[in-house]
Amino acid sequence: MHVIALSEATTQMLDLVGGKAAGLGELIRRGERVPEGFCVTTEAHRLGVIPTAEVVAAYERLGAGPVAVRSSATAEDLPDASFAGQQDTVLNVTGTAELIAAIETCWDSLHSGRATAYRDARQIDHQTVRMAVVVQRMITPTVAGVLFTANPLTGRRDEMAVDAAAGLGTTVVDGAATVDHYVLDGSAIVDHHVDGAANVDHHVDGAANVDHYVDGVPRDDTGCLTSAHLAELRATGERLQAHFGSPQDVEWAIDADDVLWLLQSRPITSLFPLPPRTGEPLTRVYLEFGHVQGMLQPVTPMGMSTLRTQIAAMLAALGVRVDIVDIGGRLYGDLSDLARDRSSRKRLVKLLAVDFGPRAQAVMQHVLADPRFAPTSGGARRGRAQGAASLRTAGRAVVGILRALARPEAARIRMFDAIEQMRVRSAAPADLRTAADRLRFVQAQDSDDSADAIMWPIVAGMLAAALPTALLKGVAGPDEIHTVLGGMPHNVTIEMDLALWRLAQGAGDHRQLLLDTPPAELAARHLRGTLPDIGMTTFLDVYGHRGVAEVDLGVPRWAEDPTPVFAAVANYLRVTDPRQGPDQRFQRAAATAEASLTALVARARRRRPVRGRIAGFLLRRARSLAGLREAGKFAGLYPLRETRRQLLLIGADLHGSGLLDQPDDIMFLTLDEVHAAVHQGVDPRGTVTARRAVHRRELRRRTVPVALLSDGTDVETVLPARPAGDGTLAGVGASAGRVTGPARVVHDPGTAHIEPGDVLVATTTDPGWTPLFLTAAALVTETGAIMAHGPTVAREYGIPAVICVPDATRTISTGQLVTVDGGAGTITVH
């Protein structure tokens, strides 16, 4: 079948007609007004020969007049890949010779540089893609454009956006003309007239129903669309979204007879998923929690089920009740009740400073000023319940924190004893034989009674590090205090990094092997036992339960796949100046910190005797306790490692019985679903396939909203815009110092090649990234808080760090020369 009528194309024929034709055929069957046309199928493309006779016959049935010839690839107009503008369209084609040439142009565009790069970015196999071509009667519009049935800028699902311009719609999608931009809300359009001209009032916050902009500037006239046009577009958008079940990106045109034609409808691929429905009328707010652990990639379903429980339990231990919600595979905390509680809202923004950082604080300040989050009586009742829990926690907290501050060395001993007990207790008993036995073990895991011994020294250290900034206001700036907090002892992540550095330094005769062999090959040889002994087995015996995104149960540990560790070793071997070695850098940072502490305390006691003494005491205690911050997570990874091991063994059993295609498919199930497979033989393979597809799609997402409202609004997008800079990017200084060097943008630490002196630029970091810090000259991240993992480790090594730089990984390119000023919190791109 080489040529078929467009009206015959269906979504079941995607492999034959491509995404665009399938969508248009669906619109025709729904009774929408679509220009008549036909499709040259992928079968013709596979054969490599245009079926000229069939094409000419179909063209003549259209009247042999002007037509639009458009690409319709099989990987196009899909839920996670629109391919907008990646393949060619040829307009106003007249005559059979032009038509045949236009079809060839569309075929050739399948392998254009931009289309190939687009597929590469989305991991679409080039060999599996075929090109169909849509030929439609040409509409000559007076006005044309694009309708989005959800606001693509803010994410709001109760708003639609329209871009329109006079003439062909290509002027809109190509950005080649001045475009009128309209935002439509959910109420009826009000049409105003001023001096005889159509006019739409411009209001904010939904007070009116249309906001109209030209080139980003509010306008008071309707531009190229009347309110009747807008009403018809909105009704069309509502109809299409209801039919397709998701927000749509619709191309349209209005002809000289004022008739609306639809040229395309495809899913909006850029929207972040909506929060789950709660069934209540009040707007809710969700704050992203994953970046606290340096993790913005989606969590596997099994990892999500354990993390939600663990985080909720941890917060409950602190007297805070927050529901943890899965949105797009990311961890979000529902802060709606806290925001509406009269007591909690007063301290909510300050509480976010420690782990969440200034971007989260800014969005929460905006939320608290929103009338929809005004205090409510229900919030007060919930607040009193949380207050009672907080009071019960407060006594234990005060005792634990004061004990740690009074005797930090004893607190550290108790903590590491508790961690060792946790490690021993996490091991599974030797008599587990069947999948049912292993599942019972996994389901029986519960919280540890040694939590207080681990938690309160960490909290004490964080308080001791945070409070002096306010006490020393006017005496010392944040950058000076950051210097005092550098080179911090007792940090298990720093000890891990230095152990890996020593391993690299001892590589000796194997140096060239480690430098010249790809890390993945080295890892495979190590696991097979064919790699020379460089000390990797000993290292992994101690730290092999760690990894990137290590709090996700579904992610392999270094012991399973040491590729990132070998990549880090290769980076270390490129450091040839002993003074740039992390051991010496750490020692210098520690010496500088101690000297700065002595000078700072002396100055503070002269200028503010009481505050100076208190701040000095806290800073000394910070140097004894703040490094313990990493130990709690380090301890929690032991039971996670064993749970993962047992689940993979269960997965192997299910694979053997034909219920899973591979053992690690189990990580895309929940424990209840595993129970049904183990005990009832329920086949979960369909569920696994669907969830893996969603997970792969979300892995490609580079931007994760800091906060979401229940209507889909990305809160950060509605904050006042920052003033345009002069090549200087503004963030938050988290580690003092000033460095100039080439930028190295890294998305995957497992394959990163970092040269000494590079400035590491990343979306976020977790402890699995920190081996890269030993080579980098500075750190820049898009998220974070001053006391988070990345900045903490950066201070340990005395390298400058600037965090919370919006869009840093897109604004900065690898190889650009940048200056990072950790004191000023700026990055200058030269």
Secondary structure, 3 states (H helix, E strand, C coil): CCEEEHHHCCHHHHHHHHHHHHHHHHHHHCCCCCCCEEEECHHHHHHCCCCHHHHHHHHHHCCCCCEEEEEEECCCCECCECCCCCCCEEEEECCHHHHHHHHHHHHHHCCCHHHHHHHHHCCCCHHHCCEEEEEEECCCEEEEEEEECCCCCCCCCCCEEEEEEECCCHHHHCCCCCCEEEEECCCCCCCEEECCEEECCCCCCCCCCEEEEECCEECCECCCCCHHHHHHHHHHHHHHHHHHCCCEEEEEEEECCCCEEEEEEEECCCCCCCCCCCCCCCCCEEEECHHHHCCCCCCCHHHHHHHHHHHHHHHHHCCCCCEEEEECCEEEEECHHHHHCCCHHHHHHHHHHHHCCHHHHHHHHHHHHCHHHCCCHHHHHHHHHHHHHHHHHHHHHHHHHHHHHHCHHHHHHHHHHHHHHHHHHHCCCCCCCCHHHHHHHHHCCCCCCCHHHHHHHHHHHHHHHHCHHHHCCCCCCHHHHHHHCCCCCCCHHHHHHHHHHHHHHCCHHHHHHHHHCCHHHHHHHHHHCCCCCCCHHHHHHHHCCCCCCCCCCCCCCCCCCCHHHHHHHHHHHCCCCHHHCHHHHHHHHHHHHHHHHHHHHHHHHHHCHHHHHHHHHHHHHHHHHHHHHHHHHHHHHHHHHHHHHHHHHHHHHHHHCCCCCCHHHHHHCCHHHHHHHHHHCCCCHHHHHHHHHHHHHHHCCCCCCCEEECCCCEHHHHCCCCCCCCCEEECEEEECCEEEEEEEECCCCCCCCCCCCCEEEECCCCHHHHHHHHCCCEEEECCCCCCCHHHHHHHHHCCCEEECCCCHHHHCCCCCEEEEECCCCEEEEC
